[in-house]
Amino acid sequence: MAGMRGPGLQCVSKVELRIECRSLRNRDTMSKSDPCAVLFLHNGHKWMEEGRTESIKNELDPRFVRAFSLDYYFEMVQKVKVAVYDMDNSTDSLKDDDFLGQIECTLGQLVSGSPFTRHLLKKDGKKEGESSITIRTEEIKEGSELVEMLFRAKKLENKDFMGKSDPFLQLSSLTRDGNQQVIWKTEVVKNNLNPEWQMFSIRLNTLCGGDRSQPIRFDVFDWDGDGSHDLIGGFNATLDEMLKAGDGGVSWPCINQKKKDKKKSYTDSGTVTLAKCQITKEFSFLDFVFGGLQISLTIAIDFTGSNGNPRNPDSLHYVDPMRPNEYMQAITAVGHVVQDYDSDKLFPVLGFGAALPPTNQVSFEFAVNFHPENPFCAGIEGVLQAYQNCIRQVQLYGPTNVAPIIHHVARFAKQAQDQEMNGKGAAAYFVLLLLTDGALTDVDETIDAIVRASSLPMSLIIVGVGGADFSLMNVLDGDDGVLRSASGQRVVRDIVQFVPFREFKHTSADQLARHVLAEIPKQVSGYFKMRGLPPNTPRTGPAPPPPQ
């Protein structure tokens, strides 16, 4: 249900929405509109107000500072509405405020399309002139990546005739589309040309998008009650430059460019000092996804004799035209989620434990499409087609040896790791979906393969098909890090997730996918943290124009 949590649903991430508008309609006669953006979420029955931005006086192109923080569930449709009003009264009711336009969309659209730009619409769905809205979405990393700052200023220019300036400091970040987004305003220090503002913290991603060399804009204004704040001056600085402050401080001249252009004798309008600056840093799964991380899915299928004769309806490999078998259901459930992170959607599909035509030689590592040099299948539909074709041609055999399959994927993961170390390849991560119907016969070899793979960009998902005893799988899936090879080598990190299909036989495929993929984001970010590797910087580009 939109806007509601389902049973056992866990929040993948928190996101922050920041809003700006262009060419709003003027509803005031003696001045300009005083816009405010109001966020509504749909709870499955009706729209509920979630929050409001500040109201900005006399502004038709507002960039609101106040942001909205929301829980984001990738598996849900979360309906969002943003309405803009000209605030003419101080009450909570919106009935007496002039309506300036609105949009309706989903949180998924905002996340995937950021910056998200649309025409504002009237309540009848028609365009509200040339008015538009842009919503930028960033991930919030709770308890991490905070930049703590303490600013003070000296000898600021006096903008008031009857007293001294009332200065406040405004910070703006460079957005992905090349514009500036106001992200923070300090408190106003009244009647003071040498203010010290209170210490404050901003998430690093909000401040500079994770790029320490990206310029950040700092402007000092003289506050005025009617909203026409006078610019005293400003400067640009990068986080790298700010970090030089430490506890000793670093200073910049406060420059009013218009004054500098007019007066040759102009030097500055005061000095701003960053007295303290410190950060903590930790990257999330979504950081790596935004940075272009490719997740490659390999599917491995158990073709051993214990599955039963595929021609018999009681076989685990029986292909019923009316209902997909458990292997097909598991492939579909997991594949449809993971494929969104693979740009070419070509999946290698391997089989093990079958006697292959024409020689009937038993193999524990063969291409299900019978093309060993090109085992890739196009999309999940291509995987299912190759599987159904294969099951009609091979003879189920045994035993259940899976170590060769793990080593197969580990070779590609090691190659990607080596290229990454040499700066020759993009960040890549490999997920092996292993579908099996029973206990393993190469236990020691499998544990050794997992221990070796635990230092590579790789995860192993095991789905137990049928009603066999899968107690050993729970040992492989140990989350306590005690898994050791026969030689005593300990697993570097937990990379195994095991789920028996029978626990989800009477639920939806979405439930299965949610459980088998539950640990993948943590395993991905854990690998790159272990290696001390940051994500790539997301590509920047202009915000798309509103669709006509």
C-alpha positions in Angstrom: 0.0 0.0 0.0 1.4 3.4 -1.0 3.0 5.3 1.8 2.5 2.4 4.3 5.0 -0.2 5.7 4.3 -3.8 4.9 4.9 -6.7 7.3 8.7 -7.0 8.0 9.5 -4.2 5.5 12.8 -2.5 6.2 13.8 0.9 5.2 16.6 0.7 2.5 17.6 4.4 2.9 16.5 7.8 4.0 16.5 10.5 1.3 16.4 14.2 1.5 14.3 16.3 -0.9 15.2 19.9 -1.8 12.9 22.1 -3.8 13.1 25.2 -6.0 10.6 26.8 -8.3 10.8 29.1 -11.4 8.4 31.7 -12.8 5.8 31.4 -10.2 2.6 33.4 -10.7 2.4 36.6 -8.8 -0.7 36.7 -6.6 0.0 39.9 -4.7 -0.9 43.4 -5.9 1.6 45.6 -3.9 4.5 43.2 -3.9 5.5 39.7 -5.1 4.2 36.3 -3.9 5.6 34.9 -0.7 5.9 31.2 -1.7 6.0 28.1 0.5 6.2 24.5 -0.7 4.0 21.9 1.1 4.8 18.1 0.9 1.9 15.6 1.0 2.2 11.8 1.1 -0.5 9.3 0.2 -1.3 6.7 2.9 -3.4 4.5 0.6 -6.6 6.4 1.3 -5.9 10.1 1.2 -3.2 12.8 1.0 -1.6 13.7 4.4 0.6 16.7 4.9 4.1 15.7 5.7 5.7 19.2 6.1 6.4 22.6 4.7 9.4 24.7 3.6 9.9 28.2 4.9 8.0 31.0 3.3 10.3 33.3 1.2 9.2 36.9 0.9 8.7 38.7 -2.4 10.2 35.9 -4.6 8.9 34.3 -7.8 12.0 32.1 -8.3 12.5 30.6 -4.8 15.1 28.2 -3.7 13.9 26.8 -0.4 16.4 26.0 2.3 14.3 23.7 4.5 14.5 20.1 3.2 12.3 17.1 3.6 13.6 13.8 5.0 11.7 10.6 3.9 12.1 6.8 4.3 12.6 5.3 0.9 11.5 1.7 0.1 12.6 0.5 -3.3 9.9 -2.2 -3.4 7.0 0.1 -2.7 5.1 2.8 -4.7 5.2 5.9 -2.5 3.0 8.6 -3.9 4.2 12.2 -3.4 2.5 15.6 -4.0 4.2 19.0 -3.7 1.9 22.0 -3.7 3.1 25.6 -3.7 1.2 28.4 -2.0 1.5 32.2 -1.6 1.4 32.4 2.2 -0.8 35.4 3.2 -1.6 34.4 6.8 0.1 33.0 9.8 -2.3 30.1 10.5 -1.7 26.4 9.7 -4.7 26.3 7.4 -4.0 26.7 3.7 -7.6 27.6 2.8 -6.9 31.4 2.8 -3.5 31.1 0.9 -3.3 31.5 -2.8 -2.6 28.2 -4.7 0.4 28.6 -7.1 0.5 25.0 -8.5 1.4 21.4 -7.7 2.8 18.2 -9.0 2.1 14.5 -8.2 4.6 11.7 -8.7 6.3 8.9 -6.9 9.3 8.9 -4.6 10.9 6.4 -7.0 10.6 8.9 -9.8 12.3 11.6 -7.7 15.1 9.2 -6.7 15.8 7.9 -10.2 15.3 11.2 -12.0 17.0 13.6 -9.8 17.1 16.5 -10.6 13.4 16.1 -11.3 11.8 19.1 -13.2 8.2 19.4 -14.1 5.6 22.1 -14.9 3.5 23.1 -12.0 -0.1 22.2 -12.6 -3.4 23.7 -11.7 -5.9 21.6 -9.7 -7.6 20.6 -12.9 -4.4 19.2 -14.3 -3.6 22.0 -16.8 -0.3 23.8 -16.8 0.1 26.8 -14.5 1.6 29.1 -17.1 5.4 28.7 -17.3 5.7 27.9 -13.6 8.0 24.9 -12.9 9.4 23.0 -10.0 12.7 21.2 -9.6 13.2 18.6 -6.8 16.7 17.2 -6.0 17.1 14.0 -4.1 20.1 12.9 -2.1 20.6 10.0 0.2 20.9 10.7 3.9 23.6 8.7 5.7 22.5 8.6 9.3 25.2 9.3 11.8 28.0 9.7 9.2 29.6 12.1 6.8 29.0 15.2 8.9 31.0 18.3 8.4 31.1 20.4 11.6 32.0 24.1 11.2 32.5 27.2 13.4 32.6 30.5 11.6 33.3 34.1 12.8 33.8 37.4 10.9 35.7 40.6 11.4 35.2 44.2 10.3 32.1 43.5 8.1 30.8 46.4 6.1 28.0 48.3 7.8 24.8 48.3 5.7 22.5 50.1 8.2 22.2 53.8 8.8 20.8 53.8 12.3 22.9 51.0 13.7 25.2 48.1 12.6 24.6 45.3 10.2 22.7 42.2 11.3 24.8 39.6 9.6 24.0 36.0 8.8 26.1 33.5 6.7 24.5 31.5 3.8 26.0 28.4 2.3 25.3 27.1 -1.2 26.4 23.9 -2.9 27.0 23.3 -6.5 24.3 21.0 -7.8 24.7 18.2 -10.4 23.0 20.5 -13.1 25.5 23.3 -12.5 23.3 25.5 -10.4 23.7 26.6 -6.8 21.4 25.2 -4.0 21.1 27.0 -0.7 21.8 24.4 2.0 22.3 26.4 5.2 21.7 29.8 6.8 23.1 30.6 10.2 21.3 32.5 12.8 21.3 36.3 12.6 23.6 38.1 14.9 22.0 41.5 15.5 23.9 44.8 15.4 27.4 43.3 15.2 30.2 43.7 12.6 32.4 41.1 14.3 29.9 38.2 14.7 30.6 34.6 15.8 27.9 32.2 14.6 27.0 29.1 16.5 28.7 25.9 15.5 26.7 23.8 13.0 26.9 20.5 11.1 26.0 19.7 7.5 26.1 16.2 5.8 29.1 16.0 3.6 27.0 14.8 0.7 24.7 17.8 1.0 27.7 20.2 1.3 29.6 19.1 -1.8 28.3 15.8 -3.1 31.2 13.9 -1.7 33.7 15.9 -3.9 36.1 17.7 -1.6 37.5 19.8 -4.5 34.0 21.1 -5.5 33.6 24.8 -4.8 31.1 25.8 -2.1 29.7 29.3 -2.0 29.6 31.4 1.2 27.7 34.7 1.3 27.3 37.1 4.2 24.1 39.1 4.2 22.7 42.0 6.3 19.3 40.7 7.5 16.2 42.9 6.8 12.7 42.2 8.1 11.1 42.6 4.7 13.2 39.9 3.1 15.3 42.2 1.0 18.6 41.1 2.6 21.6 43.1 1.5 24.7 41.3 0.3 27.8 42.2 2.3 30.1 39.9 0.4 31.2 36.3 -0.1 33.8 33.9 -1.3 34.2 30.3 -2.7 36.1 27.6 -0.9 36.5 23.8 -1.2 36.2 21.3 1.6 39.9 20.6 1.1 40.7 24.2 1.8 38.2 24.3 4.8 39.8 21.2 6.4 43.1 23.2 6.7 41.3 25.1 9.5 41.6 22.2 11.9 41.4 23.9 15.3 43.6 26.8 14.2 41.5 28.6 11.7 41.6 29.7 8.0 40.4 33.0 6.7 39.0 34.4 3.4 38.3 38.0 2.3 34.6 38.8 2.0 34.2 40.2 -1.5 31.2 42.1 -3.0 31.9 41.6 -6.7 29.7 44.5 -7.8 31.6 46.9 -5.6 34.9 45.5 -6.7 34.0 46.1 -10.3 33.0 49.7 -9.7 35.8 50.8 -7.4 39.4 50.3 -8.1 40.3 51.1 -4.5 38.0 48.4 -3.1 39.7 45.6 -1.2 37.0 43.7 0.7 34.0 44.0 2.9 35.5 42.2 5.9 37.0 38.8 6.7 35.4 35.5 7.4 37.3 32.9 9.4 36.5 29.2 9.7 37.7 28.6 13.2 37.0 24.9 13.3 36.3 22.2 10.7 36.2 18.4 11.1 34.5 15.5 9.3 33.8 11.8 9.6 33.2 9.8 6.4 31.6 6.5 5.5 30.1 5.4 2.2 26.9 3.6 1.7 25.7 1.1 -0.9 23.8 3.8 -2.8 27.0 5.9 -3.0 28.6 3.2 -5.1 25.4 2.7 -7.2 25.3 6.4 -7.9 29.0 6.2 -8.8 28.3 3.7 -11.6 28.9 0.4 -9.8 28.0 -2.6 -12.0 26.6 -5.7 -10.2 27.1 -8.8 -12.4 24.7 -11.7 -11.6 25.8 -15.3 -12.4 23.2 -18.0 -12.0 24.2 -21.6 -11.2 21.7 -24.5 -11.4 21.8 -27.9 -9.8 21.3 -30.7 -12.4 22.0 -33.6 -10.1 19.9 -36.8 -10.1 18.3 -36.1 -6.7 16.1 -33.6 -8.4 14.1 -36.4 -10.0 13.3 -37.2 -13.6 12.3 -33.9 -15.3 9.6 -35.8 -17.2 7.8 -36.7 -14.0 5.5 -34.0 -12.4 7.0 -34.7 -9.0 10.5 -33.7 -10.2 11.9 -30.3 -9.0 12.9 -29.7 -12.7 9.5 -30.5 -14.1 8.4 -27.7 -16.4 4.7 -27.2 -16.0 3.2 -24.9 -18.7 0.7 -23.6 -16.1 3.1 -22.9 -13.2 6.9 -22.3 -13.1 8.9 -24.7 -10.9 10.8 -23.6 -7.8 14.1 -23.1 -9.8 12.3 -20.8 -12.3 10.5 -18.9 -9.5 13.7 -18.2 -7.7 15.5 -17.1 -10.9 12.7 -14.7 -11.7 12.4 -13.3 -8.2 16.1 -12.5 -7.7 16.9 -11.7 -11.3 14.2 -9.1 -11.7 15.7 -7.1 -8.8 19.4 -7.5 -9.5 19.1 -6.9 -13.3 18.5 -3.2 -12.7 22.1 -2.8 -11.5 23.6 -4.5 -14.6 23.7 -2.2 -17.7 23.8 -4.9 -20.4 21.5 -7.4 -18.6 23.5 -10.3 -20.0 23.8 -13.1 -17.4 26.1 -16.1 -17.5 24.2 -19.2 -16.5 26.1 -22.3 -15.4 25.0 -25.8 -14.6 26.6 -28.6 -12.4 26.1 -32.3 -11.9 24.8 -33.3 -15.3 26.0 -35.7 -18.0 26.2 -33.6 -21.2 25.4 -34.6 -24.8 26.8 -36.1 -27.0 29.4 -37.9 -24.9 27.4 -38.1 -21.6 30.5 -36.8 -19.7 29.6 -35.4 -16.2 30.4 -31.7 -15.7 30.3 -29.5 -12.6 30.8 -26.3 -14.5 29.1 -26.0 -17.9 27.2 -23.4 -19.9 23.5 -24.0 -19.7 23.1 -22.5 -23.3 25.9 -25.0 -24.4 28.2 -22.2 -25.6 31.2 -22.4 -23.2 32.8 -19.4 -24.8 29.7 -17.3 -24.5 27.5 -18.5 -21.6 25.5 -15.3 -21.4 21.7 -15.1 -21.7 19.9 -12.0 -22.6 17.7 -10.9 -19.7 15.8 -13.1 -17.3 13.5 -14.4 -20.0 16.6 -15.5 -21.9 17.8 -17.3 -18.8 14.5 -19.2 -18.4 14.5 -20.2 -22.1 18.1 -21.5 -21.9 17.2 -23.5 -18.7 14.1 -25.1 -20.2 16.1 -26.0 -23.3 18.9 -27.5 -21.3 16.7 -29.6 -19.0 15.4 -31.4 -22.1 18.9 -32.4 -23.3 21.0 -33.3 -20.3 21.0 -36.3 -18.1 20.7 -35.6 -14.4 23.6 -37.2 -12.5 25.8 -36.2 -9.6 27.3 -35.7 -7.1 26.5 -32.2 -5.7 29.9 -30.4 -6.1 29.6 -26.6 -6.1 33.2 -25.5 -5.4 34.1 -25.4 -9.2 31.2 -22.9 -9.8 32.4 -20.6 -6.9 35.9 -20.7 -8.2 34.6 -19.9 -11.7 32.9 -16.6 -10.6 35.8 -15.8 -8.2 38.2 -15.8 -11.2 36.2 -13.0 -12.8 35.9 -11.1 -9.5 39.7 -11.4 -9.0 40.3 -10.0 -12.6 38.0 -7.1 -11.8 39.8 -6.5 -8.6 43.2 -6.4 -10.3 42.0 -4.0 -13.0 40.5 -1.8 -10.3 43.8 -1.8 -8.4 45.6 -0.8 -11.6 43.1 2.0 -12.4 42.0 0.2 -15.6 38.4 -0.8 -14.8 35.2 0.6 -13.4 34.0 -0.6 -10.0 32.3 -4.0 -10.3 30.8 -6.5 -7.9 29.7 -10.1 -8.6 26.7 -12.0 -7.2 26.5 -15.8 -7.6 22.9 -17.1 -7.3 23.4 -20.8 -6.6 20.2 -23.0 -6.7 20.5 -26.5 -5.3 18.2 -29.3 -4.0 20.4 -30.9 -1.4 23.4 -31.4 0.8 26.8 -30.7 -0.7 29.3 -33.5 -1.3 32.4 -31.3 -1.5 32.0 -29.5 1.8 35.7 -28.8 2.5 36.3 -27.6 -1.0 33.2 -25.3 -0.9 34.3 -23.8 2.4 37.8 -23.2 1.0 36.3 -21.5 -2.1 34.1 -19.3 0.1 37.1 -18.3 2.3 39.1 -17.4 -0.8 36.2 -15.4 -2.3 35.6 -13.5 0.8 38.4 -11.1 0.0 37.0 -10.4 -3.5 34.1 -8.2 -4.8 31.7 -11.1 -4.6 28.7 -12.5 -2.8 27.1 -15.9 -2.8 23.3 -16.4 -2.5 22.2 -20.0 -2.0 18.5 -20.9 -2.5 17.7 -24.4 -1.3 15.0 -25.9 -3.6 12.8 -28.8 -2.4 12.5 -30.4 1.0 16.1 -31.7 1.7 18.1 -31.2 4.9 19.9 -27.8 4.5 21.5 -27.6 7.9 25.0 -27.3 6.4 24.0 -24.3 4.5 23.3 -22.5 7.8 26.9 -23.1 8.7 28.1 -21.5 5.4 25.8 -18.6 6.1 27.3 -18.0 9.6 27.3 -14.3 10.4 29.9 -14.6 13.2 32.9 -14.8 10.9 34.2 -18.1 12.2 34.1 -20.0 8.9 37.5 -21.5 8.3 39.1 -23.5 5.5 40.7 -26.9 6.1 44.1 -25.1 6.4 42.8 -22.8 9.1 42.4 -19.7 7.0 39.5 -17.6 8.3 36.8 -15.9 6.2 37.6 -12.2 5.8 33.9 -11.1 5.7 30.5 -12.7 5.5 29.5 -13.1 1.8 27.0 -16.0 2.0 23.2 -15.7 2.3 21.1 -18.9 2.4 17.4 -19.1 2.2 15.3 -22.3 1.8 12.7 -21.8 -0.9 10.0 -23.8 1.0 9.8 -20.9 3.6 8.4 -18.7 0.8 6.4 -21.3 -1.2 3.1 -19.9 -0.1 4.1 -16.2 -0.3 5.0 -13.9 -3.1 8.2 -13.9 -5.1 8.9 -10.4 -3.8 9.2 -11.8 -0.3 11.8 -14.3 -1.5 13.8 -11.7 -3.3 13.7 -9.4 -0.3 15.1 -12.0 2.0 17.8 -13.4 -0.3 19.0 -10.0 -1.2 18.8 -8.5 2.3 22.5 -8.6 3.0 23.9 -7.7 -0.4 24.0 -3.9 0.1 25.9 -4.4 3.4 28.3 -6.9 1.7 29.0 -4.5 -1.2 29.8 -1.5 1.0 31.7 -3.7 3.4 34.0 -4.9 0.6 34.9 -1.4 -0.6 35.3 -0.2 3.0 37.7 -3.1 3.6 39.7 -2.1 0.6 39.5 1.6 1.5 38.0 2.4 -1.9 35.7 5.4 -2.4 32.9 5.4 -5.0 33.3 7.2 -8.3 31.8 10.7 -8.5 28.4 10.7 -10.1 28.2 12.2 -13.5 27.0 15.8 -13.6 24.6 17.3 -16.1 21.9 19.9 -16.5 18.5 19.4 -15.1 16.1 18.3 -17.8 13.6 20.9 -18.9 10.0 20.4 -17.9 8.2 18.0 -20.4 5.9 19.8 -22.7 
